[in-house]
Amino acid sequence: MRPRLSAVEARSAILSAADGLLRSGPYRDLSVDGVMAEAGLSRTIFYRHFSDLPELVVELLREVAIDLVAVTDQLKDSISTPEDLRKGLRYSVEFFVVNGPLVRAVAEGAGVDIRIDRGYQGFLRHFSAAIDDGLRNSKKLGLLADLDISATADALNVLNERYLIRALGYSPQEDADRVLEVIWTIWSRTLFSTSS
């Protein structure tokens, strides 16, 4: 066991241990005992900070949400030309290169716990809303074809989420440049191929 840690240090060690375990394995393999063994702390310390594993996973999702906000802002502001779009989508790919395994594990957890599902759905809604805003702004400027903005934003978000998890949520990850090219091709053809 580790030397005595402050409450802040213990919480951080628990989060870090869970993060590492989720990035390297499926949600179903996560356990309080496994997290605490990885953290080098006793099981009782876990319950001083978290009521259960879903609460811990939701907290991890909140931590990556800070990076997600930056990614969504970059993407939202880039939906104007195909080349600007490529730059914006690169931020999404880079986010998944770093966080894809964690997002994959959280998505798995969302299928078995309503609290994780609520957190994950909020994560997805935030991204859809940013895409929707970006599409609306570009359409007002006459940069996009006539399309159903909300449905298109949702479809592109679901495509990104599923494909990026499959490509970058597992080890070994696929080539990030290839992944970017695939999603950029789909987005640019959807958004710009019939614009006036």
C-alpha positions as CSV (number, residue, x, y, z in Angstrom):
1,M,0.0,0.0,0.0
2,R,1.0,3.6,-0.6
3,P,1.9,6.0,2.1
4,R,-1.0,8.0,3.4
5,L,-2.3,10.4,0.8
6,S,-4.5,13.5,1.2
7,A,-8.1,13.2,0.1
8,V,-7.3,15.0,-3.1
9,E,-4.3,12.8,-3.9
10,A,-6.3,9.6,-3.2
11,R,-9.2,10.7,-5.4
12,S,-6.8,11.6,-8.2
13,A,-5.0,8.2,-7.8
14,I,-8.4,6.4,-8.0
15,L,-9.4,8.3,-11.1
16,S,-6.0,7.7,-12.7
17,A,-6.2,4.0,-12.0
18,A,-9.7,3.7,-13.4
19,D,-8.7,5.7,-16.5
20,G,-5.8,3.4,-17.2
21,L,-7.8,0.3,-16.7
22,L,-10.6,1.5,-19.0
23,R,-8.2,2.6,-21.7
24,S,-6.7,-0.9,-21.7
25,G,-9.7,-3.1,-21.2
26,P,-13.5,-3.3,-21.5
27,Y,-15.9,-1.7,-19.0
28,R,-17.2,-5.2,-18.0
29,D,-13.8,-6.0,-16.5
30,L,-13.7,-2.9,-14.3
31,S,-14.1,-3.6,-10.6
32,V,-13.6,-1.6,-7.4
33,D,-11.0,-4.2,-6.3
34,G,-9.1,-3.8,-9.6
35,V,-9.1,0.0,-9.5
36,M,-7.9,0.1,-5.9
37,A,-5.2,-2.5,-6.5
38,E,-4.0,-0.4,-9.5
39,A,-4.2,2.7,-7.3
40,G,-2.3,1.0,-4.4
41,L,-5.1,1.9,-2.0
42,S,-7.5,0.0,0.2
43,R,-11.0,-0.7,-1.0
44,T,-12.6,1.4,1.8
45,I,-10.9,4.5,0.5
46,F,-12.8,4.1,-2.8
47,Y,-16.1,4.6,-1.0
48,R,-14.9,7.8,0.7
49,H,-14.8,9.3,-2.8
50,F,-17.3,7.4,-5.0
51,S,-20.5,5.6,-4.2
52,D,-19.9,3.0,-7.0
53,L,-18.2,2.4,-10.3
54,P,-20.7,4.2,-12.5
55,E,-20.2,7.4,-10.5
56,L,-16.4,7.0,-11.0
57,V,-16.9,6.5,-14.8
58,V,-19.2,9.6,-15.1
59,E,-16.5,11.6,-13.3
60,L,-13.9,10.4,-15.9
61,L,-16.2,11.4,-18.7
62,R,-16.6,14.9,-17.1
63,E,-12.8,15.3,-17.1
64,V,-12.5,14.6,-20.9
65,A,-15.5,16.8,-21.6
66,I,-13.2,19.8,-21.1
67,D,-11.2,18.7,-24.1
68,L,-14.4,17.9,-26.0
69,V,-15.6,21.5,-25.6
70,A,-12.4,22.7,-27.4
71,V,-12.8,20.1,-30.1
72,T,-16.5,20.9,-30.7
73,D,-15.7,24.7,-30.9
74,Q,-13.0,24.0,-33.5
75,L,-15.3,21.8,-35.5
76,K,-18.3,24.1,-35.3
77,D,-16.2,27.0,-36.6
78,S,-14.7,25.1,-39.4
79,I,-17.8,24.1,-41.4
80,S,-17.3,26.6,-44.2
81,T,-15.1,25.1,-46.9
82,P,-13.9,21.5,-47.4
83,E,-10.3,22.4,-46.4
84,D,-11.4,24.2,-43.3
85,L,-13.6,21.2,-42.5
86,R,-10.6,18.9,-42.8
87,K,-8.8,21.0,-40.1
88,G,-11.8,20.9,-37.8
89,L,-12.3,17.2,-38.2
90,R,-8.6,16.7,-37.5
91,Y,-9.3,17.9,-33.9
92,S,-11.9,15.2,-33.5
93,V,-9.5,12.5,-34.7
94,E,-6.8,13.8,-32.4
95,F,-9.2,13.8,-29.5
96,F,-10.0,10.1,-30.2
97,V,-6.4,9.2,-30.7
98,V,-5.9,10.3,-27.1
99,N,-9.3,9.5,-25.6
100,G,-10.8,6.9,-27.9
101,P,-10.2,3.9,-25.6
102,L,-11.8,5.7,-22.7
103,V,-14.7,6.8,-24.8
104,R,-15.1,3.2,-26.0
105,A,-15.2,1.9,-22.4
106,V,-17.7,4.6,-21.4
107,A,-19.9,3.8,-24.4
108,E,-19.8,0.1,-23.2
109,G,-20.7,1.2,-19.7
110,A,-23.6,3.3,-21.0
111,G,-25.2,0.1,-22.2
112,V,-25.4,-1.3,-18.7
113,D,-25.9,1.7,-16.3
114,I,-28.4,4.5,-16.7
115,R,-26.2,7.1,-15.0
116,I,-23.3,6.4,-17.4
117,D,-25.8,6.4,-20.2
118,R,-27.1,9.9,-19.2
119,G,-23.5,11.2,-19.0
120,Y,-22.6,9.7,-22.3
121,Q,-25.7,10.9,-24.0
122,G,-24.9,14.4,-22.8
123,F,-21.5,14.0,-24.3
124,L,-23.1,13.1,-27.6
125,R,-25.7,15.8,-27.5
126,H,-23.0,18.5,-26.9
127,F,-21.2,17.3,-30.0
128,S,-24.4,17.2,-32.1
129,A,-25.4,20.7,-31.0
130,A,-22.0,22.0,-32.0
131,I,-22.3,20.4,-35.5
132,D,-25.9,21.7,-35.8
133,D,-24.7,25.3,-34.9
134,G,-21.8,25.1,-37.4
135,L,-24.1,23.8,-40.2
136,R,-26.7,26.5,-39.5
137,N,-24.1,29.3,-39.5
138,S,-22.6,28.0,-42.8
139,K,-26.0,27.6,-44.4
140,K,-26.9,31.2,-43.5
141,L,-23.7,32.3,-45.3
142,G,-24.8,30.3,-48.4
143,L,-21.9,27.9,-48.0
144,L,-24.0,24.6,-47.8
145,A,-26.5,22.8,-49.9
146,D,-30.1,22.7,-48.9
147,L,-30.3,20.0,-46.3
148,D,-32.1,19.0,-43.1
149,I,-29.7,20.6,-40.6
150,S,-30.7,18.8,-37.4
151,A,-31.0,15.3,-39.0
152,T,-27.7,15.8,-40.9
153,A,-25.9,16.9,-37.7
154,D,-27.2,13.9,-35.8
155,A,-26.3,11.5,-38.6
156,L,-22.8,12.9,-38.9
157,N,-22.3,12.8,-35.2
158,V,-23.5,9.1,-35.0
159,L,-21.2,8.2,-37.9
160,N,-18.2,9.9,-36.2
161,E,-18.9,8.4,-32.8
162,R,-19.2,4.8,-34.1
163,Y,-16.5,5.0,-36.7
164,L,-14.0,6.8,-34.4
165,I,-14.6,4.3,-31.6
166,R,-14.1,1.4,-34.0
167,A,-11.0,2.9,-35.5
168,L,-9.4,4.6,-32.5
169,G,-11.0,3.0,-29.4
170,Y,-9.1,-0.2,-29.5
171,S,-5.5,-1.2,-29.6
172,P,-3.9,-1.1,-32.0
173,Q,-5.5,2.0,-33.3
174,E,-5.9,2.5,-37.1
175,D,-3.8,5.1,-38.9
176,A,-5.1,8.5,-37.8
177,D,-4.5,10.1,-41.2
178,R,-6.5,7.4,-42.9
179,V,-9.3,7.8,-40.4
180,L,-9.4,11.5,-41.0
181,E,-9.5,11.0,-44.8
182,V,-12.5,8.7,-44.5
183,I,-14.6,11.0,-42.3
184,W,-13.6,14.1,-44.2
185,T,-14.6,12.5,-47.5
186,I,-18.0,11.6,-46.1
187,W,-18.6,15.0,-44.5
188,S,-17.4,17.0,-47.4
189,R,-19.4,15.1,-50.0
190,T,-22.5,15.3,-47.8
191,L,-22.2,19.0,-47.1
192,F,-20.5,20.5,-50.2
193,S,-21.1,18.3,-53.2
194,T,-24.5,19.9,-54.0
195,S,-24.0,23.4,-52.7
196,S,-24.7,26.3,-54.9
